[in-house]
Amino acid sequence: MKKLFLTLLFLNLVFAADAQQIKRYDLHIKDTLVNFTGKTKPGIAINGQIPAPTLEFTEGDIAEIHVHNHMHHETSLHWHGLILPNEMDGVPYLTTAPVKSHTTAVYRFPIVQNGTYWYHSHTMLQEQIGMYGAFIIHKKEPSKIKEKVVLLSDWSDENPDQIERSLHQATDWYAIKKGATQNYYQAIKEKQFGTKLENEWKRMMAMDVSDVYYEKFLMNGKLSEAVSDLQPGEQIRLRVINGSASTYFWLHFAGGKMSVVASDGINVKPVEVDRLIVGVSESYDIVVTAPHHGSYEFSATSEDRTGHVSLWLGNGDKKALQPMERLNYFEGMKMMNDMMTVGGKMNDMGMNMSLQQMDMNAVMYPEITGRKSDKTSENEHQHHDMSHESDSEKVTLNYNMLEAVTKTTLPDKPFRELTFELTGNMNRYVWTMDNKTISETDKILIKKGENIRIILKNNSMMRHPMHLHGHFFRIVNQYGDYSPLKNVMDIMPMEINIIEFNASENYGDWYFHCHILYHMMSGMGKIFSYENSPPNPELGDPKKALRKVYADDRRFYLGAEIGIESNSSDGEIRYGNTRWMFQGEWHAGFKKEYGYESAIQFGRFLGANQFWYPYVGADFRYRSSDETETNLFDQSSTKNKRAAAIAGIQYTLPWFIVADARVDHEGKVRFEVAREDIPLTERMRLRAKWNTDREWTVGAKYMLTKYWSLSSHYDSDMDWGAGLTFTY
């Protein structure tokens, strides 16, 4: 009897396996050289492609994906939006062991859903340089209309490690490349001088909607795409995926309305719109209809409007869209001035914003405000738009317009409510939740079966696309029981939104984070952890593995500014992370009578905005002089030869003036005020410094490249000098 039972059980398993088709893919990951803009740079290709090949399955399949890592460094793959076992989720050291160099890993999981998804590396910054691809799951019944995958991404010729390091050094090179510095000359020219003064009084940097300058934007790894075999009146379903590292895209169609039929892989009741913005890592399925004969442009334009990429639908003469005009940044700056206090806190002004229904950035859109930029098309007659509505009347998608096709209510159980505040510091590029990075917080323990309600408050000036691994959540909107399901929610500045999900998994840790790559890497995330989860055998020592996860936002970044001029060398080297910084500076003359001064210090940034920086260190000076000099406190300055231990504190005042008070071990006090990088013009920066030792300096630099500037300055001890400054 026992033997018969085992035989029947074996046959059952065999028949079950036959009923579910196993579909295998082999992905070979290699370092490669990539050229999209005339410059060759390192990238990562999967099966020789950037982006990676599209993986296609049918609901009910079993996916078996063999990942062969031919690189000299580890990697990982996360299956974005898929419901799957925790150990298959692909976050290295959190859910899944990384794929080590020259090894193979196998991901095997059932396909329990359908829709438009994607996959990407979750290791460091690999996603930025090619490790991403579409993951399409078809329904069992074939589609009745044509389909096209539209995988959008951003491309920089710069090494992403340098992008990340530069963001932590408050570079404005990317703003220069975009023409978005909002300098004082431009402010005067546009009659916005008062706006600029108030902006810096409130210690806000220049207004922008994105952080990085990208040379190109890509669609399926190409600079343009086309579907020519469409008949007039024929429909096509565009599976749009934003696989970019940090770019939002505006979507338009020259042939008229677009019908949004799914978001993040889940169907919604069709809603017709004229345009929509797709957040980083979001997906939308959009049905468009080919009009009369011609090739009509479906355009994806970066939110900062520095570039776009096009899909041409149909055959014949091209019907192009009018390019989106440059943003009116000073209008955005005025808006932010009203919303920000001098203390660095956001004031919502009682607007109760939610669900993208009030786009605060609309004040910068020339097509809405009517304030056109100077740039107009030379071939305006060639641009086409089937809609006869004005831009201000056109329908823009927001989350309150999405309605699920079936009820999405959660099980009838009490809700556990959590509130998260999205916070950040643009000056030092620290992005947090509740003013803490992921490594500074504990995991959030949840129980299987419980309902979780999360209130998200964006108290920063940037959008944040928040993604939850392994679960779908309800975005609570006007449709109540039919609120839509998503796994990514774009939260605009000043918005308060509510999402709900059921803790439906059995075990494991699940990541919840901002999907802008550089925000996530700086610490903007939380970890939901199921109580009583068994140890993950893939990870080995759980404490050691978690330290690897936390290491991302604890990293230190090097920065420097080194001037070599005819009279002296002035320089500063910084090595800092989220909270701590080592700093060394020097001021050395090229004549013996000029002498030198140098200091080293180590300190910690305090406060949500990190305006405070207490430190300890040492100060070294030498200048040959027979005179005894005194400071404003009538203390002798002993410049001839000095080595002293110091302790002090810096505070960033309005207008980014840094006040520095220090005392040495002999009781001598020095107070200093300084301002660096005053943006006079797009590339000209001014600086000034004064201290109670009766020393002062003024200077200027003209930025030639990201790293090199022409510079000149006058120093009270060392006279005039001119030369070059290297900024790193």
N, C-alpha and C positions, 0 to 999 in steps of 0.2 A: 504493500500500500504506500509506504513511504517513497519507494522508487517510482511508482506511478505518479505520485504527487509532484515529485521533483521533475519528472519528464514533462508533465503538463505545464508546470511553472516555466520551464525552459522554453517550451513552444510558445507560451504566452508572450514571453519577452522577445522572442524572435519575430512574431507577428506584429508586436507593438513597434519594434524597430523598423519593420518594413512599412508600416503605416505612416511613419514619420521619416521623410526623406532626409538623409544626411547630406548636406551640401558643403563641400570643402573648398577652401581657398588657401593658397600659399602666398604669403606676402614676404618678399625679400627686401630688406631695408639696407640701403647703402648710402654712404657719403657720396656726394656728386658735386659738380660745378654747374651753376645755373646762370643763364644770361637772359634776362627779360628786357633790360634797358641799355644794352651796349656794354655793360660791365659784368664781368664774370665774378661770381662769389660763391662760397660754399653753401650747399643746400643738402637736403636729405630726400632721396627718392625712394619710393616703394614700387617695386617691379619696374624701375626705370622711369616712373612717372611722377610729376608734380602738377596737380595734387595726385594723391594715391588713386589707384583704380577704384571705380564704383563697385561696391559689393551688393549683389542683388539676391534676395531671398523671397520665398513665399511663406505667408503665415502658416505655421504648423511645421516648418522645416526644423531640423537640428543644424545649427551652425557649427562648423568645425574649421577653425582658422589657425593655420600654422604660421607663426611669425618667426622668420629667420633673420637674426640680427647680424649682419656682416660688418657692422661698424666697430670702431675701437672704443666705444663708450656705450653705456647701457641705455635702454629705451623702454617705452611702454606704449600701450594702446588702450584708450578709453572709448567705450561704445556709447556715445552720447545719446541719452534719451531711451536707452533700452532697459527693459525689465529683465533682470538676469541674476544668477547667484552672485552673492557679494564678492567671492574670491575671483570672479571673472570681470569685475568692474573696471580694473585697469589703472587704479591710482597707485603708483609704486610706493611700497612701504606702508600704505594704509589699508588697502584691500588685496593687493596682488604683488607678488614678487616682481621686481623689474626684470626685463629681458636682458641678461648680461651679454657683454661683448662676445660675438662669435658663438652664440648659443641659439637654440630654438625653443620657443614656448608655444603651447597649444591652448587656444581658447575654445571651449566647447559648451554650448548652451542652447536651450530650446528657443525658438522664435515664437513668442506668445502674443504678438501684436502686428499691426501693419502701419505703414506710413513712411514719412520722409525723415531720415535721421542721418547722422554722420559719425565719423570716428576720427580721433586725433591723439597725438602723443600727449601724455600728462607729465613728461619729464622735462624739467627746466623750460627752455624756450624753443624746443624743437618744433612746436606747432608753427612758429613764425616762418620757418625756413623749409616747409614742404611736407611735414608729417600730418596730413589730414586727407580725408576722402569721404565720399558720400556712401551712406548705408541705406539702401532702399528695400523696403519690405512690401511686396505686392499682396493684395487680397487674392483669395483663391480663384475668384472669377476674374477673367481678363478685363483690362480697362477698355472702355468703349471709345475713348478718344486718345489721340497721340499724347505722349508724355515727353518731357525734356528736363533733365537735371540741370539746375543752374547753381553751381557751387561758387560762391563769391569769396574772394580773399584779398589781402593787402600784401604788397611786396616792397621791401626796402633793400637798397643796395648795401646798406650798412649792416654790420654784424649785430644781431639782436642783443648780444651781451653788452655791446657798446651803447646801444639804445637804452637798455635798462640802467646801466651805470650813469649815463648822461642825465636821465630823468631824475635820478637821485641827487644830481648836482645842480638842479634847477636851471638846466640849459635853456636858452631861448633861441637856439639855432633852428629848431624846427619851426618856431613861429616866424623867423626870418624867411625861411624857405617858403612858408605859406603866405607871406605878406600880411602877417597877423600880429605884429609886435605892439600895435597901438602906442607908438612912441609919442613924445611930447610935440615934435614937429607936426606929425599927422594930426594930433589932437587940436593944435592951434589952427591948422589948415581947415579942419572940419568943424571948427567952432565948438570943440569939446574939451577945452583946456580945463575947465572946472570939473568936468566929469573925470578926467584923468587924475587931477589932484585929489579928488574925493576917493577915487579907487585906491590910490596908494596910501592915503590917510588911513583907510580901513585895512591896510596891509594885505591887499589882494593883488595877485599878479595879473598880467594881461588876460583878458577874456578869451577863451577858446572852447571849442566843443570836443576836441580830441587832442591827444598829447603828442602824437608822433607824425612826422612828415613821411609820406610814402611816395616813391617814384612812380609806382604803377598799381593799378587795381586789376584783378584778374577774374575771369569767369571760366571755370573748368581749366584753369591754368593757361588761358589764352587771353589775348588783348581784345578779342571780339569773337562772337559766335554767330551762327546762322542756322535757321531751319527754313529751307526753301520749298519743301514739298507740301505746302499748305494751300488749299483751295479757298477762294472767297467764301466767308461764312463758316469755315471749318474752325472747330475749337481745339485748343491744345492746353494741357495741364503742365504748368511750370512748377517743378519741385525746387523752390528757392531755399538755399541753405547759406547762412552767413558763417563761413568758416574762417573769418578774419581773426587776427590777433587782437585788434583794438578798434576796428572801424565799423561804424553804423552806416547803412546804405539807404538812401531814398530810392524807391522803385516807382517808375512811371512807364506808361505805354502810349505810344503815339497813335495807336488805333482806337483809343477810347477807354471805356471803363474796364476795370479788372475785378474779377469775382474771386474773393478770398474764400476758399472752401476747407482749409485745414491749417492748423498752427501747431508746431512742434509735433507733427505726426498724427494729431487727433482731429477728426473731422469736425467742422462747425457748419452751422447753417450758412449758405452762401450769402455774402454781403458785398455789394458793389461799391467800389471806391475809385477815386481818381489817382490817389497816391498813398503810399504807406512807407514807414521806416521799419527796417528789419534790424533788430539789435544783434550784437555780437553773440553768436552761437544759436540764435533763433532760426526756425524754419517756417516758411509759409508755402502752402500749395495754392497756386493762383491759376484760374482758368481765364484765358483771353480768347477772343474771336478774331480771326483774320478778316479785315475789312476787304474792300474792293481791291483790284489788282495793285500790287506794290509790295515793297518790303518795309515793314513798319518796325520802328525801333522800340525795344523794351530796354530801358536804361536803368542802371544801378549807379547812383552818384554818391560819393563819400559825403558824410554829414558836413564836413568842413569845406566841401565843394572844391577841393583841389584836383579832383579827377573823377572820371567815370568809366564804365565799361558797358558794352552794348551787346544785346542779342537781337538779330534781325530776323523778323518773322514774315514769311511770304516771299514772293518772287516779283521782280520788276524794279522800278525806280525806288530809290531809298526815300523813305518819309521819316525824317529825323526830328527829334525833339529839340526845343530851344534849351541850350545848356543852362543849368541853374547858376544864377549869378552869385558873386562874392557876398559873403555875409557882412552886414553892417555891425561890426563888432562894438562900436561905441554905444549903439542902442542897447546891446546886451550888457555892456558895462554899466550903463545908467540903471538898468533893471537890477543888477546885482548890488549896486551901491545902496539901493532902497531896501534890499533884503538882508544885507550884512551889517552887523554892528561893529563898532570899533574894537570890541573885545573878541572878534572872530567868531561870533555865533550867528546862526541863520535866524531870520525873523520871517515867519511864514505869512505875516500880514493878514492873517485870518482868512486865507483863500481856500483852505481845505482841498488841496489839489489831490487827484487820484486818477489812476487808470489812463494816463496819457491824455485826459480830456482837455487839459489846459497846458499847451506847449509854451513854456516861458521863453523858449528860444525863438518863438515866432516873431518877436520884436526885431529880430535880426534878418528876417527873410524879406528881401526886396519884393518878391512876387506877392507877398501878403500886405506889406506896409505901403507899397508904391514908391518907396525910396530906392530907385535903381542905382546900381553902381556905374562907374564910368565905362566899364567894359560892355560893349554891345557887339552883337554878331555882325560880321560883314556880309553874311549870306542869310539874313533873317528870313527872306522870302522862301528859303528852302526848308525851314523848320515847320513841323506839322503837328497838329493836335486835333483829334476828331471832336473833342469837347468844345462847345461854344461858350462854356461858362468862364467867368474870369477866375484868376488864380485864387482870389479870396473866397469864391463861392464853391470851389471844388471840395469834394469829400475826402478827408484824410482819415485813415483807419485809426481807431484807438481800441483799447481793451474792453471798453464798455459796450462796444458794438458786436463782440463775439458771443455767439449763443451756441451751446452744445446741442448735438442732435438727439441725445438721450439724457436722462436725469443723471446728475453727478453728485447728488447728495451723499454724504458719508454715513457710515453706520450710526444708528440711533444710540449714541453714547455721549457722555460728557466730553467737553473740549478742554484740553490743557493749553493755556494761552501763553505765548512768549512774545516779547517785544524786542526787536533789534533796531538799533540806530546805525545807519550807514554814515561813517565819519571818515575824514581824511585831512591830510596836510599837503597841499599842492606844492608848497615851497620846498619841502624836503621829500616829497613823493612818498608819503606813508599813507596807506589805505587800510582802514580798520573797520570793525564792527564794535560799537559801544566803546570806541577809543582804544581798543585792544586788538593786536594781531592774533592770528590763529594760535601762535605758539605761546601767547600770554593768557590763554583761556583754557578751561577744562572742557572735555567732551560734554555734550549735552545728552544725558541718559534719557532714553525713551523706552516705552514698553510696547511689545507687540500687541496690536489691536487697538491702541488708543488713538484718539483723534487729536491732531495738533493744529492749533491756529496760530499763525505768525503775523504779527503786526510789524510792518517794515516802514521805517521812517528814514528818508534820505535827507540827511543834514549836511550834504556836501554840494558843491557846485557842478558835479559831474553826474552823468547817467551811469547806472550800474545794472548790468544784466545778470540777475541772480539765478543761479542754476542749482537744482537739487538732483543729486545722483540717485538712480535706482527707484525713483518714485515720480508720480505725477501729482501735482497739486491743483486745487481749484482756485482760480482767480475770482474772488467774490465780486460780482458786478450786478447790474440791474436785472439780470435774468434769473437770479435766485437759484432755484433748483437746477436750472440749466446753465449755471455759470460754467465757463469753459475750463477744460483741463490743459495744463501746460507743464513743462519742466524748466522753462526759463521765463523770468519776468523782468522786463526792462523797467527800472524805477527812475523816473526823472527827478531832477533837483526839486526839493521841497515837497515831494509827494509822500503821502501816507497810504499804503496799500495793505490789503489783507489777503493772505493765502491760507489754504487749509489742506491738510493731507492726512490720510489714515496710515498709521504705522503698520503696513501690510506685510513687511518682510519678516523673516524668522530670526535673523541675527545680523551682526556685522556693524561696521562703521561706514557711514555714508556722508560724503562731502557736500557741503552747501557753500557756494562761493560766488564771487563776482567773476564773470567769464572774460572780462578784459584781462588779457594775459598778464600785463604788467601790474595790474591791481591785485590779482590773485597772488602773484609771486611776492608782493610786498606785504601780504598778510590778511587780505580781506576775505575771511571765511570762518565757518564753524564746522564742527564735526558732530553729526547725530550718531549716537551709539546705542544699539539695542542692549538692554540689560541682560545679564547672564549669557552673553554670547560666548560660544566656545572659543578657545584659542585658534587663531588662524594658522594652520600648519605651514602655509607658504612663507610666512614672515619670520619665523624663528623667534628670537627674543623680542617680545612685543614692545618693551621699553626702548630698546635700541632702535627698532623700526620706527617708532613714533618720533624719536629724536631726529631721524632722517627727514620726516615730514616737516617738523618744526624748523629744520635748518634753513628752509627756503627763505623765510622772512627774517632770519637772524643774520644773514650774510652782511659782510662789510664791503663797502664800495670806496674805491680810491678816486680822489679828485685833487686837482692842483691848478694853480695859476702862477706862472713863473715869468717874470719880466727881466729881460736883458737889455738895458739901455745904456746910453753913453756915460751917464754919471754913476749908475749903481745897478744892483740887482735886487728886486723886491719879489718875494715869493711866499706862497702858502701851499702846504700839502695837507690834505684832509683824508682821514680814513675812518668812515663812520657807518653805522647801521641805523636801525629804527630809533634807538634811544641813545646810543653812546657814540662819542667821537674822540679820536686822537687828532691832534692838530699841531703842526709845526710851521713857524713863519720866520722870515728873516728880512733884513734890511741892511744890505752891505754895500758900502761905497767903494769906488774904484781908485780913490785917492786915500793916502794914509790918514790925512786929517779928517776924512769923512767918517772913518770907523765903521762899526757895525752894531746891530742889535738883533738878537734872535730869541725865540721863546718856544717852548714845547708845553703842551697842556692836554689834559684828559678830562672829559666831563660828560654829563648826562643831560639830555633835553627833558624838560618838564612841561606838564600842561598839555591839554588837548591839542593846542595849536603850536606847541613847542616854542613858545616865545622866550622861555627861560632856559639858560644854559649855565649852571654852576660848574666850576672846574678847579683843578689844581695843576701845578706845573712848576716850571723853572724859567728864569729870565737871565740872559747873558748879554752884556754890553761892553763895548770898548770904544773910546774916542779920545785921542790925545789932545789934551787941552789944559792950560794953566789956570783957566778960570773956574771958579766954583759956581755952578748954576743951581738955582732953586726952582722948585715947582710952585704952582699957585697956592699950595698949602705951606709955603715957606720951608719946605724940606729940601735938603741938598740932594741933587739927582745922581751924584757919583757916577758920571758917565765914563770916567777914565778907565776904570776896570771894575766890573761888577758881575757877580754870580749870586742869584737869589732865588729862594723858593717862593712861590706865589700861590695865592688862592683868590678866586674872583668869581664874578657872575656877569653874564651878558643878558641883555634883554632887548628884544626887537621892538622898537618904538614905531608909531605911525610913520608912514613914508619909508619904511624899511630901514630906518636909522638904527644902527646897533649901538647901544650904550654898554660900555664895559667898565666895571669898577673892580679894581684889584688892590691887594695889599701884599707886601712881601714880608719875609720873616723878620725884617728889621723895623717893621711898622710903617714903612714908606707907602704912600697911597698914590694911585694914579687913576684918573677917570678919563675915559676916551669916548668920543662919538665918531661914527664912520658910516658912510653910505657908499655901497658899491653898485656898479651897473645901472646907473641912471640912464634910461633909454631916450637919448636926445633925438636921434633919428633911427631909422631901421637898423643901421649897423654901427652907429656911433654911441659909445657908452662913456659916461662921466663918472668920476669918483672923487671923494673928499674925505679927509680925516683930520681930527684935531684932538689933542690931549692936554692934560694939566701939567705936563712936563714942558709946555710951551713949544711943542712940536706940531707941525701941520704939513699937510700935503694936498695937492689937487692934481688930477690927472685925467687923461682921456685915452680911449683906444678905438680904433676902427677895425671891425671884424672882417678879415679877408676870407677866412674859411672857418669851419667849426672850431679848429684848434689854433689858428694863428691870427694875430692882430698886429697892426701898426699901433704903437703906443708912445705916449709922451707924458711926463709929469714934472711938477716942481715940488721940491722938498725943502723945508726950512733949514735942514742941516746939509743937504747935498746939492742944492741948486737944480737947474734944469737938466733934463735928460730926454733922449728919444731913442727908440729902438723897436724891438719886437716883444710880444707877449705870447706865451704858449699857455693855452687853457685846456685842461683835460678834465 
